[in-house]
């Protein structure tokens, strides 16, 4: 069962990745477009992980809210 699910998820990942790469080839034609894409992805990644760390720290230190 795990092998079947892994195969299905893998084929979906490959299909989505191919669609994304085709769109990147069409729309990201200039060098600065590619740089801005990398900056945007880095910004989104940093923001998500920052919020996750702050949320985890906040939840760990905020145990006694009622007191």
C-alpha positions in Angstrom: 0.0 0.0 0.0 2.8 2.4 0.9 4.6 1.6 -2.4 1.4 2.4 -4.4 0.8 5.6 -2.6 4.5 6.6 -3.1 4.3 5.9 -6.8 1.2 7.9 -7.2 2.6 10.9 -5.3 5.9 10.6 -7.2 4.1 10.7 -10.6 2.0 13.7 -9.4 5.2 15.5 -8.3 6.9 14.8 -11.7 3.8 16.1 -13.6 3.6 19.3 -11.5 7.3 19.8 -11.8 7.2 19.5 -15.6 4.3 22.0 -15.8 6.2 24.5 -13.6 9.4 24.1 -15.6 7.5 24.7 -18.9 6.0 27.9 -17.5 9.4 29.0 -16.2 10.9 28.5 -19.7 8.1 30.6 -21.3 7.9 33.4 -18.8 11.4 33.7 -17.2 13.3 34.9 -20.2 15.5 37.7 -18.8 18.2 37.2 -16.3 16.7 39.5 -13.7 13.5 37.5 -13.8 15.4 34.4 -12.7 17.1 36.4 -9.9 13.8 37.8 -8.7 12.3 34.3 -8.7 15.2 33.1 -6.5 14.8 36.1 -4.1 11.0 35.5 -3.9 11.4 31.8 -3.1 14.1 32.6 -0.5 11.9 35.3 1.1 8.9 32.9 1.3 11.0 30.1 2.7 12.6 32.4 5.4 9.2 33.8 6.3 7.5 30.4 6.7 10.4 29.0 8.9 10.6 32.2 10.9 6.9 32.1 11.7 7.1 28.4 12.5 10.0 28.9 15.0 8.3 31.9 16.6 5.0 29.9 16.9 6.8 26.9 18.4 8.7 29.1 20.9 5.6 31.0 21.8 3.6 27.8 22.4 6.5 26.3 24.5 6.9 29.3 26.7 3.2 30.2 27.1 2.1 27.2 29.2 0.6 29.1 32.1 -1.9 31.5 30.4 -4.6 31.1 33.1 -2.4 32.0 36.0 
